[in-house]
Amino acid sequence: MTSPQAEPPSAQSLGESLAALAVQVAALRGQVTLISQRLDRAGLRGDLDLAAASRNSPRPSPTHWTPPHPAALPHPPGSAWTARPIRRS
């Protein structure tokens, strides 16, 4: 049993798909540019070895940090909340 051959996409649909992909690529390039700028402002460069820097740091590593607040309680089943409520202590 053979499967029916699908019709090839039209030139218009291929053009629309390509245009949509070009928009997505442009958006990603913009995001990469913004991230690179933030890393530059933070002083992080490609030749920076974060592992070596953390070994030489007198401060504790992030693995020793404790969260400032306990984890939020889960929403009850059927809850109408769209966001977690703020717990005040």
C-alpha positions as CSV (number, residue, x, y, z in Angstrom):
1,M,0.0,0.0,0.0
2,T,1.4,3.4,-1.0
3,S,0.7,6.7,0.6
4,P,-0.8,9.4,-1.6
5,Q,1.7,12.0,-2.8
6,A,1.3,15.4,-1.2
7,E,1.1,18.3,-3.5
8,P,4.2,20.5,-3.5
9,P,3.7,23.8,-1.7
10,S,2.9,26.8,-3.9
11,A,5.4,29.5,-4.6
12,Q,3.3,32.0,-2.6
13,S,3.2,29.8,0.5
14,L,7.0,29.2,0.2
15,G,7.6,32.9,-0.1
16,E,5.4,33.6,3.0
17,S,7.2,30.9,5.0
18,L,10.5,32.4,4.0
19,A,9.4,35.9,4.9
20,A,8.2,34.7,8.3
21,L,11.5,32.9,8.9
22,A,13.4,36.0,8.0
23,V,11.4,38.0,10.6
24,Q,12.3,35.4,13.3
25,V,16.0,35.4,12.3
26,A,16.0,39.2,12.6
27,A,14.4,39.1,16.0
28,L,16.9,36.5,17.2
29,R,19.8,38.6,15.9
30,G,18.4,41.6,17.9
31,Q,18.2,39.4,21.1
32,V,21.8,38.2,20.6
33,T,23.0,41.8,20.1
34,L,21.2,42.9,23.3
35,I,22.7,39.9,25.3
36,S,26.1,40.7,24.0
37,Q,25.9,44.3,25.0
38,R,24.8,43.3,28.5
39,L,27.7,40.9,28.8
40,D,30.1,43.6,27.7
41,R,28.7,46.0,30.2
42,A,29.1,43.4,32.9
43,G,32.7,42.9,31.9
44,L,32.3,39.3,30.7
45,R,34.4,38.6,27.7
46,G,35.0,35.4,25.6
47,D,38.4,34.8,27.1
48,L,37.1,35.0,30.7
49,D,37.3,31.7,32.6
50,L,34.5,31.8,35.1
51,A,35.5,28.5,36.7
52,A,39.0,29.7,37.5
53,A,37.7,33.1,38.7
54,S,35.3,31.4,41.1
55,R,38.0,29.1,42.5
56,N,40.1,32.1,43.3
57,S,37.2,34.1,44.8
58,P,37.1,34.5,48.6
59,R,33.3,34.6,48.5
60,P,31.2,31.5,48.7
61,S,30.0,30.0,45.4
62,P,26.4,30.1,44.4
63,T,26.0,26.5,45.5
64,H,26.3,27.8,49.1
65,W,23.6,30.4,48.7
66,T,20.2,29.8,50.3
67,P,17.0,31.2,48.9
68,P,15.7,34.2,50.7
69,H,12.2,32.8,51.0
70,P,10.8,29.3,51.2
71,A,9.3,27.9,48.0
72,A,5.8,29.1,47.3
73,L,2.9,26.8,48.0
74,P,1.4,25.2,45.0
75,H,-2.0,26.4,43.7
76,P,-5.0,24.4,44.9
77,P,-6.7,22.3,42.3
78,G,-9.2,24.3,40.3
79,S,-7.7,27.6,41.4
80,A,-8.7,30.7,39.4
81,W,-5.4,32.4,40.2
82,T,-3.3,33.2,37.1
83,A,-0.2,34.1,39.2
84,R,1.2,33.0,42.5
85,P,-0.1,35.1,45.4
86,I,2.5,37.0,47.4
87,R,3.1,35.5,50.8
88,R,3.8,38.1,53.5
89,S,5.5,37.1,56.7
